[in-house]
Amino acid sequence: MDTTQLVLLALLVGAIIGGSIAAVIVLSLRARDRARAETSTLIPDGVREVLRGMDDAAVVVDSSSTVVAASSAAGPFHLAEGEVVRSDKLRAVARRVRDGDSATTVTLRLQRGAPPAEPRLVLVRATRISPRLSLLVMRDITERERVEQMRRDFVANTSHELKTPVGAVSLLAEAIESAADDPDQVRNFAARLTAEASRLASLTARIMNLSRLQAADELTDDRDVAVDEIVAAAVEAHALQAGSAGVAVVRGGQRGLWVRGDAQILIEAVGNLLANAIHYSPPGSEVGVGVKAADRVVEIAVADRGIGIPEPDQERIFERFYRADQARSRRTGGTGLGLAIVKHAVQRHGGEVRLWSRPGRGSTFTIRLPQINPPADQVPPPRRGKKKRPVAAPAVTPTNGASA
């Protein structure tokens, strides 16, 4: 083999060896990058900027379910950077995407805001960013679902409830026409016609009021409201009803508490509870209105000693047009909307309504609302006691010869 062939062979062997070394280096670098990607928790460029511009709640969580980035709207859902996701269901969605699924969409109920706010219906879209990072985007669809349910229920419930007074008005009008020659019958039918017309007007007004509460996204007159103002106005509005029924309304509890909301809506909510309590209380009894605050929650309780509500009815008592005592409600002109209005009014203010009742022992409805600090101009000044005159110290008698 001549020299030229040896040189060419050497070059070929060197090229093979060099290519092999280069291939090993490339494969090593790729393996290192892949290992880094699988163990890295670094957020890709631009993700934080996207989160800052989102109106929906969105977070990036790592494999330990810790929030590493969050949009401003995620705060009310208790999702803040550096904190572990509280919801077990939300952690399960992130884990499912991280372990295999590239993206998934689920509907969950998550707590938004501080108690006693009710959980919200949230559409969660989860996407895998990296082997250790998942993006969760949450859209609150509570209002959309509520309006949709309201549409479905409104036609069925309203048509059923309105046909009774409308039919009665029509029949009474025909009766008046046929009894035109009998003044006593005309007066009798006219009085009944007036009562049915009043009932129809009350029912229509309450339906519109409930629809307004359910359809409005925001409160129209949101301000700091004194609980004393709410209770006093509700009691005063139902003083005549209580007097006619022979029922005494007693107010007790703490004073000087404040909440945030629409005063007129809250007054009507407490008034509806008072009206029900007076309706179902025997003459000579008392209806109590108590107010207290605990753990930054204001509780307004309306208690009666009436007939009470059977346990099977307590689950449905806040449904629209539902009446636990059909006969008495019809006789007293009840529409079955009062408690539904209370429920939606309180929910509009981030609160809840609780019920305790025993047949024969009475009922207690409790409105729970988030407490706020009183406005600066409403904080009572500290009490100043009378300035005491200094009292001279009594003389001490020496016992060991030393002076006092």
Secondary structure, DSSP 8 states (H G I E B T S, - for coil): --HHHHHHHHHHHHHHHHHHHHHHHHHHHHHHHHHHHHH-----TTHHHHHHT-SSEEEEE-TTSBEEEE-GGGGGGT--TTSB---HHHHHHHHHHHHT-SEEEEEEEE--SSTTS--EEEEEEEEEEETTEEEEEEEE-HHHHHHHHHHHHHHHHHHHHHHHHHHHHHHHHHHHHHTTT-HHHHHHHHHHHHHHHHHHHHHHHHHHHHHHHHH-SS-TT-EEEEHHHHHHHHHHHTHHHHHHHT-EEEEEE--S-EEEE-HHHHHHHHHHHHHHHHHTS-TT-EEEEEEEEETTEEEEEEE--SS---HHHHTTTTSTT--SSHHHHHHTT--S-HHHHHHHHHHHTT-EEEEEEETTTEEEEEEEEEEE---GGGS-------------------SSS---
